[in-house]
Amino acid sequence: MDLTTTYLGFDLPHPIIAGASPLSRYLDRVRQLEDAGIAMITLHSLFEEQLINEELATNAAIDDSGEQYAEALSYFPTPPDFAVGPDEYLDMVRKVKDAVAVPVVGSLNGITRGGWLRYAALIEQAGADALELNTYNLVTDSDENAWTVEREMIEMVRAIKAQITIPLSVKLSPFYTALPNLAKELALAGADGLVLFNRFYQPDIDVEELEVNRLSLSDSTELLLRLHWTAILAGQVNASLAITGGVHSALDLVKSVMVGAHAVQLVSAILKQGPRHVTDLRLELISWLEQHEYHSLRQMQGSMSLRRCPDPKAYERANYIHMLQSYQVE
Ligand SMILES: Cc1cc2nc3c(=O)[nH]c(=O)nc-3n(C[C@H](O)[C@H](O)[C@H](O)COP(=O)(O)O)c2cc1C
């Protein structure tokens, strides 16, 4: 069965790739992922806050009086919040590249332009085959408007593209007023791919301990939001599309490809079930395609996108109205 797909310009043997996660910090896990047949590996992120922090700390060390930096430093998480520093990150890129033959994607995570973006070029020099820019933003200031936030994202893409020659993908959050337009502008600014979506980490509240709870892993219910928007963007935007969030089973994979994904990123599924899950998923995908008489994965790629599916209304407002109106009260 031909499972090949093209993502960010790479011809991959199949669409299953590892999303950004702490797994990339452990070389044995990275090798296990390759042994299990993963097509590409995304490293965990280097964060803007971390890089600015490092820069401020260096400046404070150079300038004895240092006080002007003390206040600025207090805005950012303290270094122990980050698992690895910038130099260790670049070292990790080199080591992972040496350890595996599959393409390796570095990850930068931030929301504003600045000197920290020079790490894009450093990650490329360290050997990364591509770069993912994660733009997870949480606007809490009522004076900050949507256009300012989106323009900054677009300009970040332009700034990074000016420094690197490897492909760049942008990992987006799900909530924008007009996502197709933003996606188009990001592609025009140079994004080679879009990764849909960041999980929106919504803290639940422990009312006894007065704490917010910890990160939980995903399940397949989170996939639906990604399927809907991938279906809408497929064929409309000149960029590769990857789904991250809620891909666990072979059927999740089939649905993702049908709506137009060129690749799917797994994190929770691998953390829960181990790297072997990648092998199982690939075999189950082959068997599903055979049973349904497909000759290749590309044959079904995008067949359920908004542009190509038999009933495009299913993705539009008309379906929302229909669903609300057709509910039968027992
Ligand atoms: C423990 C953990 C660490 C993660 N670290 C990163 C990270 O450094 N950068 C990033 O872009 N995403 C990170 N993610 C998000 C994942 O890449 C992924 O987008 C998300 O978990 C949804 O995919 P899933 O349903 O397959 O888990 C992390 C997720 C988990 C669970």
The ligand as an SDF file (V2000), in Angstrom:
LIG
                    3D

 31 33  0  0  0  0  0  0  0  0999 V2000
    3.9880   16.9660   28.1050 C   0  0  0  0  0  0  0  0  0  0  0  0
    3.7720   17.7520   26.8570 C   0  0  0  0  0  0  0  0  0  0  0  0
    4.7410   18.6710   26.4480 C   0  0  0  0  0  0  0  0  0  0  0  0
    4.5520   19.4180   25.2910 C   0  0  0  0  0  0  0  0  0  0  0  0
    5.5210   20.2970   24.8810 N   0  0  0  0  0  0  0  0  0  0  0  0
    5.3200   21.0260   23.7630 C   0  0  0  0  0  0  0  0  0  0  0  0
    6.3120   21.9320   23.3000 C   0  0  0  0  0  0  0  0  0  0  0  0
    7.3970   22.0750   23.8780 O   0  0  0  0  0  0  0  0  0  0  0  0
    6.0330   22.6540   22.1890 N   0  0  0  0  0  0  0  0  0  0  0  0
    4.8610   22.5410   21.4940 C   0  0  0  0  0  0  0  0  0  0  0  0
    4.6800   23.1870   20.4620 O   0  0  0  0  0  0  0  0  0  0  0  0
    3.9140   21.6600   21.9040 N   0  0  0  0  0  0  0  0  0  0  0  0
    4.1130   20.9330   23.0030 C   0  0  0  0  0  0  0  0  0  0  0  0
    3.1440   20.0640   23.4180 N   0  0  0  0  0  0  0  0  0  0  0  0
    1.8820   19.9680   22.6510 C   0  0  0  0  0  0  0  0  0  0  0  0
    1.9360   18.8040   21.6750 C   0  0  0  0  0  0  0  0  0  0  0  0
    2.9380   18.9740   20.6970 O   0  0  0  0  0  0  0  0  0  0  0  0
    0.5900   18.5950   20.9540 C   0  0  0  0  0  0  0  0  0  0  0  0
    0.3220   19.6890   20.1160 O   0  0  0  0  0  0  0  0  0  0  0  0
   -0.5860   18.4060   21.8840 C   0  0  0  0  0  0  0  0  0  0  0  0
   -0.2540   17.5410   22.9630 O   0  0  0  0  0  0  0  0  0  0  0  0
   -1.7780   17.8240   21.1470 C   0  0  0  0  0  0  0  0  0  0  0  0
   -1.4720   16.6010   20.5450 O   0  0  0  0  0  0  0  0  0  0  0  0
   -1.8980   15.1890   21.1920 P   0  0  0  0  0  0  0  0  0  0  0  0
   -3.3780   15.1480   21.2710 O   0  0  0  0  0  0  0  0  0  0  0  0
   -1.3390   14.1760   20.2360 O   0  0  0  0  0  0  0  0  0  0  0  0
   -1.2750   15.1350   22.5350 O   0  0  0  0  0  0  0  0  0  0  0  0
    3.3470   19.2720   24.5560 C   0  0  0  0  0  0  0  0  0  0  0  0
    2.3960   18.3350   24.9760 C   0  0  0  0  0  0  0  0  0  0  0  0
    2.5910   17.5770   26.0940 C   0  0  0  0  0  0  0  0  0  0  0  0
    1.5460   16.5770   26.4920 C   0  0  0  0  0  0  0  0  0  0  0  0
  1  2  1  0
  2  3  1  0
  2 30  2  0
  3  4  2  0
  4  5  1  0
  4 28  1  0
  5  6  2  0
  6  7  1  0
  6 13  1  0
  7  8  2  0
  7  9  1  0
  9 10  1  0
 10 11  2  0
 10 12  1  0
 12 13  2  0
 13 14  1  0
 14 15  1  0
 14 28  1  0
 15 16  1  0
 16 17  1  0
 16 18  1  0
 18 19  1  0
 18 20  1  0
 20 21  1  0
 20 22  1  0
 22 23  1  0
 23 24  1  0
 24 25  2  0
 24 26  1  0
 24 27  1  0
 28 29  2  0
 29 30  1  0
 30 31  1  0
M  END
$$$$
